[in-house]
Amino acid sequence: MPIESERELEQAVQEFQRLRDAPEGSEEGRRRSVLDADIKAYYARCANTMRPAKPPSTG
């Protein structure tokens, strides 16, 4: 399902990170692949209109 907003993007990235160690070919690994494609598609489609990222915290 395409990502339609920055909020959905944030949720997709969080889920992708949670699944980062999922084995290839597993249900979780396939979900990670779908999320990866959806995230990349959103960036390609919306890069010019996205708000700037927060700078990394120094602390």
Biopython code that builds the backbone (N, CA, C, O; Angstrom):
import numpy as np
from Bio.PDB.StructureBuilder import StructureBuilder

atoms = [
    (1, "MET", "N", (0.850, -1.180, 0.000)),
    (1, "MET", "CA", (0.000, 0.000, 0.000)),
    (1, "MET", "C", (0.895, 1.243, 0.000)),
    (1, "MET", "O", (1.780, 1.357, 0.849)),
    (2, "PRO", "N", (0.687, 2.159, -0.919)),
    (2, "PRO", "CA", (1.552, 3.337, -1.002)),
    (2, "PRO", "C", (1.479, 4.197, 0.261)),
    (2, "PRO", "O", (0.447, 4.286, 0.925)),
    (3, "ILE", "N", (2.603, 4.817, 0.560)),
    (3, "ILE", "CA", (2.681, 5.750, 1.683)),
    (3, "ILE", "C", (2.176, 7.096, 1.172)),
    (3, "ILE", "O", (2.624, 7.579, 0.133)),
    (4, "GLU", "N", (1.239, 7.699, 1.908)),
    (4, "GLU", "CA", (0.591, 8.924, 1.433)),
    (4, "GLU", "C", (0.913, 10.171, 2.242)),
    (4, "GLU", "O", (0.524, 11.270, 1.847)),
    (5, "SER", "N", (1.616, 10.030, 3.371)),
    (5, "SER", "CA", (1.902, 11.207, 4.198)),
    (5, "SER", "C", (3.205, 10.994, 4.956)),
    (5, "SER", "O", (3.710, 9.875, 5.050)),
    (6, "GLU", "N", (3.739, 12.081, 5.492)),
    (6, "GLU", "CA", (4.960, 11.971, 6.284)),
    (6, "GLU", "C", (4.725, 11.146, 7.549)),
    (6, "GLU", "O", (5.634, 10.465, 8.024)),
    (7, "ARG", "N", (3.530, 11.206, 8.086)),
    (7, "ARG", "CA", (3.201, 10.397, 9.271)),
    (7, "ARG", "C", (3.255, 8.909, 8.915)),
    (7, "ARG", "O", (3.824, 8.111, 9.661)),
    (8, "GLU", "N", (2.671, 8.544, 7.790)),
    (8, "GLU", "CA", (2.739, 7.157, 7.339)),
    (8, "GLU", "C", (4.180, 6.747, 7.053)),
    (8, "GLU", "O", (4.570, 5.607, 7.307)),
    (9, "LEU", "N", (4.971, 7.684, 6.522)),
    (9, "LEU", "CA", (6.390, 7.420, 6.275)),
    (9, "LEU", "C", (7.102, 7.103, 7.584)),
    (9, "LEU", "O", (7.855, 6.132, 7.662)),
    (10, "GLU", "N", (6.869, 7.913, 8.609)),
    (10, "GLU", "CA", (7.499, 7.675, 9.914)),
    (10, "GLU", "C", (7.137, 6.293, 10.451)),
    (10, "GLU", "O", (7.995, 5.582, 10.974)),
    (11, "GLN", "N", (5.878, 5.920, 10.320)),
    (11, "GLN", "CA", (5.433, 4.602, 10.796)),
    (11, "GLN", "C", (6.103, 3.484, 9.995)),
    (11, "GLN", "O", (6.519, 2.475, 10.564)),
    (12, "ALA", "N", (6.205, 3.660, 8.694)),
    (12, "ALA", "CA", (6.832, 2.647, 7.847)),
    (12, "ALA", "C", (8.308, 2.483, 8.187)),
    (12, "ALA", "O", (8.814, 1.362, 8.236)),
    (13, "VAL", "N", (8.992, 3.585, 8.419)),
    (13, "VAL", "CA", (10.414, 3.520, 8.775)),
    (13, "VAL", "C", (10.594, 2.815, 10.116)),
    (13, "VAL", "O", (11.509, 2.006, 10.272)),
    (14, "GLN", "N", (9.733, 3.113, 11.079)),
    (14, "GLN", "CA", (9.821, 2.444, 12.377)),
    (14, "GLN", "C", (9.617, 0.936, 12.227)),
    (14, "GLN", "O", (10.350, 0.146, 12.822)),
    (15, "GLU", "N", (8.635, 0.545, 11.444)),
    (15, "GLU", "CA", (8.392, -0.886, 11.245)),
    (15, "GLU", "C", (9.556, -1.524, 10.498)),
    (15, "GLU", "O", (9.975, -2.632, 10.833)),
    (16, "PHE", "N", (10.080, -0.836, 9.490)),
    (16, "PHE", "CA", (11.225, -1.340, 8.736)),
    (16, "PHE", "C", (12.405, -1.586, 9.679)),
    (16, "PHE", "O", (13.062, -2.625, 9.599)),
    (17, "GLN", "N", (12.668, -0.637, 10.562)),
    (17, "GLN", "CA", (13.779, -0.793, 11.506)),
    (17, "GLN", "C", (13.541, -1.970, 12.449)),
    (17, "GLN", "O", (14.477, -2.694, 12.789)),
    (18, "ARG", "N", (12.310, -2.159, 12.863)),
    (18, "ARG", "CA", (11.980, -3.274, 13.750)),
    (18, "ARG", "C", (12.235, -4.608, 13.050)),
    (18, "ARG", "O", (12.591, -5.592, 13.698)),
    (19, "LEU", "N", (12.057, -4.641, 11.748)),
    (19, "LEU", "CA", (12.205, -5.866, 10.972)),
    (19, "LEU", "C", (13.594, -6.029, 10.354)),
    (19, "LEU", "O", (13.800, -6.945, 9.559)),
    (20, "ARG", "N", (14.533, -5.181, 10.693)),
    (20, "ARG", "CA", (15.823, -5.161, 10.004)),
    (20, "ARG", "C", (16.584, -6.484, 10.072)),
    (20, "ARG", "O", (17.362, -6.784, 9.166)),
    (21, "ASP", "N", (16.383, -7.277, 11.113)),
    (21, "ASP", "CA", (17.099, -8.544, 11.255)),
    (21, "ASP", "C", (16.274, -9.755, 10.824)),
    (21, "ASP", "O", (16.681, -10.895, 11.048)),
    (22, "ALA", "N", (15.135, -9.516, 10.216)),
    (22, "ALA", "CA", (14.275, -10.620, 9.784)),
    (22, "ALA", "C", (14.968, -11.414, 8.671)),
    (22, "ALA", "O", (15.559, -10.825, 7.766)),
    (23, "PRO", "N", (14.898, -12.733, 8.736)),
    (23, "PRO", "CA", (15.535, -13.556, 7.699)),
    (23, "PRO", "C", (14.878, -13.355, 6.330)),
    (23, "PRO", "O", (13.660, -13.216, 6.218)),
    (24, "GLU", "N", (15.718, -13.344, 5.300)),
    (24, "GLU", "CA", (15.197, -13.265, 3.933)),
    (24, "GLU", "C", (14.257, -14.439, 3.698)),
    (24, "GLU", "O", (14.534, -15.551, 4.148)),
    (25, "GLY", "N", (13.174, -14.213, 3.015)),
    (25, "GLY", "CA", (12.242, -15.272, 2.685)),
    (25, "GLY", "C", (11.181, -15.525, 3.745)),
    (25, "GLY", "O", (10.183, -16.196, 3.484)),
    (26, "SER", "N", (11.398, -14.984, 4.944)),
    (26, "SER", "CA", (10.385, -15.135, 5.984)),
    (26, "SER", "C", (9.276, -14.123, 5.735)),
    (26, "SER", "O", (9.439, -13.199, 4.939)),
    (27, "GLU", "N", (8.158, -14.299, 6.411)),
    (27, "GLU", "CA", (7.061, -13.337, 6.278)),
    (27, "GLU", "C", (7.524, -11.936, 6.665)),
    (27, "GLU", "O", (7.187, -10.957, 5.999)),
    (28, "GLU", "N", (8.301, -11.848, 7.749)),
    (28, "GLU", "CA", (8.810, -10.545, 8.190)),
    (28, "GLU", "C", (9.810, -9.970, 7.184)),
    (28, "GLU", "O", (9.834, -8.762, 6.948)),
    (29, "GLY", "N", (10.629, -10.836, 6.598)),
    (29, "GLY", "CA", (11.580, -10.388, 5.578)),
    (29, "GLY", "C", (10.873, -9.859, 4.340)),
    (29, "GLY", "O", (11.296, -8.867, 3.747)),
    (30, "ARG", "N", (9.793, -10.530, 3.957)),
    (30, "ARG", "CA", (9.010, -10.043, 2.802)),
    (30, "ARG", "C", (8.348, -8.708, 3.129)),
    (30, "ARG", "O", (8.297, -7.816, 2.283)),
    (31, "ARG", "N", (7.846, -8.569, 4.342)),
    (31, "ARG", "CA", (7.241, -7.300, 4.761)),
    (31, "ARG", "C", (8.275, -6.185, 4.711)),
    (31, "ARG", "O", (7.979, -5.078, 4.262)),
    (32, "ARG", "N", (9.495, -6.478, 5.176)),
    (32, "ARG", "CA", (10.572, -5.484, 5.138)),
    (32, "ARG", "C", (10.857, -5.056, 3.702)),
    (32, "ARG", "O", (11.075, -3.873, 3.442)),
    (33, "SER", "N", (10.856, -6.001, 2.773)),
    (33, "SER", "CA", (11.101, -5.677, 1.362)),
    (33, "SER", "C", (10.014, -4.774, 0.795)),
    (33, "SER", "O", (10.303, -3.839, 0.049)),
    (34, "VAL", "N", (8.764, -5.057, 1.152)),
    (34, "VAL", "CA", (7.649, -4.217, 0.705)),
    (34, "VAL", "C", (7.789, -2.809, 1.280)),
    (34, "VAL", "O", (7.620, -1.819, 0.569)),
    (35, "LEU", "N", (8.100, -2.733, 2.570)),
    (35, "LEU", "CA", (8.280, -1.420, 3.199)),
    (35, "LEU", "C", (9.417, -0.657, 2.538)),
    (35, "LEU", "O", (9.295, 0.544, 2.297)),
    (36, "ASP", "N", (10.519, -1.337, 2.242)),
    (36, "ASP", "CA", (11.663, -0.703, 1.589)),
    (36, "ASP", "C", (11.243, -0.076, 0.262)),
    (36, "ASP", "O", (11.586, 1.069, -0.028)),
    (37, "ALA", "N", (10.504, -0.830, -0.532)),
    (37, "ALA", "CA", (10.042, -0.309, -1.825)),
    (37, "ALA", "C", (9.087, 0.869, -1.641)),
    (37, "ALA", "O", (9.179, 1.862, -2.363)),
    (38, "ASP", "N", (8.172, 0.760, -0.680)),
    (38, "ASP", "CA", (7.209, 1.843, -0.439)),
    (38, "ASP", "C", (7.914, 3.113, 0.046)),
    (38, "ASP", "O", (7.574, 4.217, -0.379)),
    (39, "ILE", "N", (8.889, 2.953, 0.928)),
    (39, "ILE", "CA", (9.636, 4.107, 1.451)),
    (39, "ILE", "C", (10.407, 4.781, 0.320)),
    (39, "ILE", "O", (10.376, 6.005, 0.191)),
    (40, "LYS", "N", (11.089, 4.002, -0.489)),
    (40, "LYS", "CA", (11.855, 4.568, -1.613)),
    (40, "LYS", "C", (10.934, 5.273, -2.606)),
    (40, "LYS", "O", (11.279, 6.330, -3.134)),
    (41, "ALA", "N", (9.775, 4.692, -2.857)),
    (41, "ALA", "CA", (8.822, 5.313, -3.787)),
    (41, "ALA", "C", (8.321, 6.647, -3.237)),
    (41, "ALA", "O", (8.174, 7.615, -3.983)),
    (42, "TYR", "N", (8.060, 6.695, -1.932)),
    (42, "TYR", "CA", (7.592, 7.945, -1.328)),
    (42, "TYR", "C", (8.666, 9.015, -1.468)),
    (42, "TYR", "O", (8.368, 10.140, -1.871)),
    (43, "TYR", "N", (9.922, 8.677, -1.137)),
    (43, "TYR", "CA", (11.002, 9.658, -1.263)),
    (43, "TYR", "C", (11.145, 10.141, -2.703)),
    (43, "TYR", "O", (11.326, 11.335, -2.941)),
    (44, "ALA", "N", (11.065, 9.234, -3.651)),
    (44, "ALA", "CA", (11.198, 9.616, -5.060)),
    (44, "ALA", "C", (10.070, 10.548, -5.487)),
    (44, "ALA", "O", (10.286, 11.494, -6.246)),
    (45, "ARG", "N", (8.877, 10.274, -4.997)),
    (45, "ARG", "CA", (7.698, 11.057, -5.381)),
    (45, "ARG", "C", (7.617, 12.395, -4.655)),
    (45, "ARG", "O", (7.130, 13.371, -5.227)),
    (46, "CYS", "N", (8.083, 12.465, -3.409)),
    (46, "CYS", "CA", (7.812, 13.631, -2.561)),
    (46, "CYS", "C", (9.060, 14.378, -2.081)),
    (46, "CYS", "O", (8.947, 15.269, -1.238)),
    (47, "ALA", "N", (10.216, 14.045, -2.583)),
    (47, "ALA", "CA", (11.456, 14.643, -2.082)),
    (47, "ALA", "C", (11.430, 16.174, -2.131)),
    (47, "ALA", "O", (11.966, 16.829, -1.237)),
    (48, "ASN", "N", (10.825, 16.736, -3.148)),
    (48, "ASN", "CA", (10.831, 18.196, -3.305)),
    (48, "ASN", "C", (9.896, 18.913, -2.340)),
    (48, "ASN", "O", (10.037, 20.118, -2.130)),
    (49, "THR", "N", (8.947, 18.196, -1.751)),
    (49, "THR", "CA", (7.957, 18.838, -0.892)),
    (49, "THR", "C", (8.078, 18.447, 0.582)),
    (49, "THR", "O", (7.299, 18.911, 1.415)),
    (50, "MET", "N", (9.055, 17.592, 0.906)),
    (50, "MET", "CA", (9.183, 17.129, 2.292)),
    (50, "MET", "C", (9.823, 18.206, 3.168)),
    (50, "MET", "O", (10.640, 19.008, 2.716)),
    (51, "ARG", "N", (9.417, 18.192, 4.438)),
    (51, "ARG", "CA", (10.045, 19.124, 5.374)),
    (51, "ARG", "C", (11.456, 18.635, 5.660)),
    (51, "ARG", "O", (11.727, 17.438, 5.566)),
    (52, "PRO", "N", (12.366, 19.554, 6.011)),
    (52, "PRO", "CA", (13.739, 19.140, 6.296)),
    (52, "PRO", "C", (13.791, 18.199, 7.497)),
    (52, "PRO", "O", (12.974, 18.290, 8.414)),
    (53, "ALA", "N", (14.756, 17.306, 7.471)),
    (53, "ALA", "CA", (14.939, 16.367, 8.579)),
    (53, "ALA", "C", (15.471, 17.102, 9.801)),
    (53, "ALA", "O", (16.123, 18.140, 9.684)),
    (54, "LYS", "N", (15.185, 16.556, 10.961)),
    (54, "LYS", "CA", (15.746, 17.111, 12.188)),
    (54, "LYS", "C", (17.227, 16.813, 12.209)),
    (54, "LYS", "O", (17.637, 15.719, 11.821)),
    (55, "PRO", "N", (18.053, 17.772, 12.659)),
    (55, "PRO", "CA", (19.480, 17.485, 12.764)),
    (55, "PRO", "C", (19.715, 16.459, 13.880)),
    (55, "PRO", "O", (18.936, 16.388, 14.831)),
    (56, "PRO", "N", (20.780, 15.672, 13.766)),
    (56, "PRO", "CA", (21.053, 14.703, 14.824)),
    (56, "PRO", "C", (21.294, 15.409, 16.155)),
    (56, "PRO", "O", (21.856, 16.504, 16.201)),
    (57, "SER", "N", (20.868, 14.777, 17.210)),
    (57, "SER", "CA", (21.076, 15.394, 18.535)),
    (57, "SER", "C", (22.525, 15.218, 18.947)),
    (57, "SER", "O", (23.154, 14.198, 18.665)),
    (58, "THR", "N", (23.027, 16.213, 19.604)),
    (58, "THR", "CA", (24.381, 16.127, 20.149)),
    (58, "THR", "C", (24.260, 16.064, 21.650)),
    (58, "THR", "O", (23.665, 16.942, 22.276)),
    (59, "GLY", "N", (24.798, 15.075, 22.198)),
    (59, "GLY", "CA", (24.564, 15.017, 23.606)),
    (59, "GLY", "C", (25.403, 14.064, 24.267)),
    (59, "GLY", "O", (25.314, 13.904, 25.484)),
]
sb = StructureBuilder()
sb.init_structure("model")
sb.init_model(0)
sb.init_chain("A")
sb.init_seg("    ")
for serial, (resi, resn, name, xyz) in enumerate(atoms, 1):
    if name == "N":
        sb.init_residue(resn, " ", resi, " ")
    sb.init_atom(name, np.array(xyz, "f"), 0.0, 1.0, " ", f" {name:<3s}", serial, name[0])
structure = sb.get_structure()
